[in-house]
């Protein structure tokens, strides 16, 4: 996912594993909104958030949408060694989170 308009990268954290180098990228946007992009990081991204449905990915397939109040996550898988993917957002209402992901080209 490209950096959404109005956001800037604040940190990139490589996470080495025996078969890959996973990464987490933190971004900050308008009004202090935060996004965290995950690629190849195993675990329960969005743990504790309630599942609310699926959203269509721009490249085909779907992501699970989890969230409540001002914290949202889209979680999906792709083929390859860094197949676990997710975007976690803080400071968004559901509609705003989905709009940013659509404008960034992640969602259909």
C-alpha positions as CSV (number, residue, x, y, z in Angstrom):
1,X,0.0,0.0,0.0
2,X,1.5,3.4,-0.9
3,X,1.6,6.2,1.6
4,X,-1.9,7.8,1.6
5,X,-2.1,11.5,0.8
6,X,-1.6,13.6,3.8
7,X,0.3,11.0,5.7
8,X,4.1,10.7,6.3
9,X,6.2,7.7,7.3
10,X,7.5,8.2,10.9
11,X,9.2,4.8,11.4
12,X,10.1,1.6,9.6
13,X,10.8,-1.5,11.7
14,X,12.4,-4.5,10.0
15,X,11.6,-7.8,11.7
16,X,14.0,-10.6,10.7
17,X,12.8,-14.2,10.6
18,X,14.8,-17.3,9.3
19,X,12.9,-17.2,6.0
20,X,12.1,-13.5,5.5
21,X,12.4,-10.0,6.7
22,X,9.0,-8.8,7.8
23,X,8.3,-5.1,8.4
24,X,6.1,-2.7,10.2
25,X,5.8,0.9,8.9
26,X,4.2,3.6,11.1
27,X,2.6,6.7,9.5
28,X,1.1,9.8,10.9
29,X,-1.6,11.9,9.2
30,X,-4.0,14.8,9.7
31,X,-5.4,15.3,13.2
32,X,-2.8,12.9,14.7
33,X,-4.3,9.9,13.0
34,X,-2.0,6.9,12.9
35,X,-1.6,4.0,10.5
36,X,0.6,0.9,11.0
37,X,1.3,-1.3,7.9
38,X,2.4,-4.9,8.6
39,X,3.9,-7.3,6.1
40,X,5.0,-10.8,7.1
41,X,4.5,-10.1,10.9
42,X,2.8,-13.1,12.4
43,X,0.3,-12.8,15.2
44,X,-3.1,-11.5,16.0
45,X,-3.2,-8.0,14.5
46,X,-6.2,-6.3,15.9
47,X,-6.5,-8.7,18.8
48,X,-9.4,-7.6,21.0
49,X,-11.2,-5.8,18.2
50,X,-14.5,-7.1,17.1
51,X,-14.9,-8.5,13.6
52,X,-17.4,-6.5,11.6
53,X,-17.2,-8.0,8.1
54,X,-15.1,-8.3,5.0
55,X,-13.9,-5.6,2.6
56,X,-12.9,-6.1,-1.0
57,X,-9.2,-5.6,-1.9
58,X,-8.4,-3.6,-5.0
59,X,-6.2,-6.5,-6.3
60,X,-8.9,-9.1,-5.7
61,X,-9.7,-11.1,-2.6
62,X,-10.9,-9.6,0.7
63,X,-9.6,-8.5,4.0
64,X,-11.3,-9.0,7.4
65,X,-12.4,-5.7,8.9
66,X,-12.1,-5.4,12.7
67,X,-12.7,-2.5,14.9
68,X,-14.6,-0.3,17.3
69,X,-14.8,3.4,18.1
70,X,-11.6,4.9,16.8
71,X,-9.4,1.8,16.2
72,X,-9.7,-0.3,13.1
73,X,-7.8,-3.0,11.3
74,X,-7.9,-4.6,7.9
75,X,-6.2,-8.1,7.9
76,X,-5.6,-10.3,4.8
77,X,-3.1,-12.8,3.3
78,X,-1.2,-13.0,0.0
79,X,1.0,-15.7,-1.4
80,X,4.7,-15.6,-0.5
81,X,7.0,-15.5,2.5
82,X,5.6,-12.2,3.8
83,X,2.0,-13.2,3.2
84,X,0.4,-11.9,6.4
85,X,-0.7,-8.4,5.8
86,X,-2.5,-5.8,7.9
87,X,-3.2,-2.1,8.3
88,X,-4.1,-0.9,11.8
89,X,-5.5,2.6,12.2
90,X,-6.0,4.8,15.3
91,X,-8.0,8.0,15.5
92,X,-10.5,7.1,12.7
93,X,-14.1,6.3,12.6
94,X,-14.9,3.3,10.4
95,X,-15.9,5.4,7.4
96,X,-12.7,7.5,7.5
97,X,-10.5,4.4,7.9
98,X,-12.0,2.7,4.9
99,X,-11.8,6.0,2.8
100,X,-8.1,6.4,3.5
101,X,-7.5,2.8,2.4
102,X,-9.5,3.3,-0.7
103,X,-7.7,6.5,-1.7
104,X,-4.4,4.7,-1.1
105,X,-5.5,2.0,-3.6
106,X,-5.7,-0.9,-1.1
107,X,-9.5,-1.3,-1.2
108,X,-11.8,-1.6,-4.2
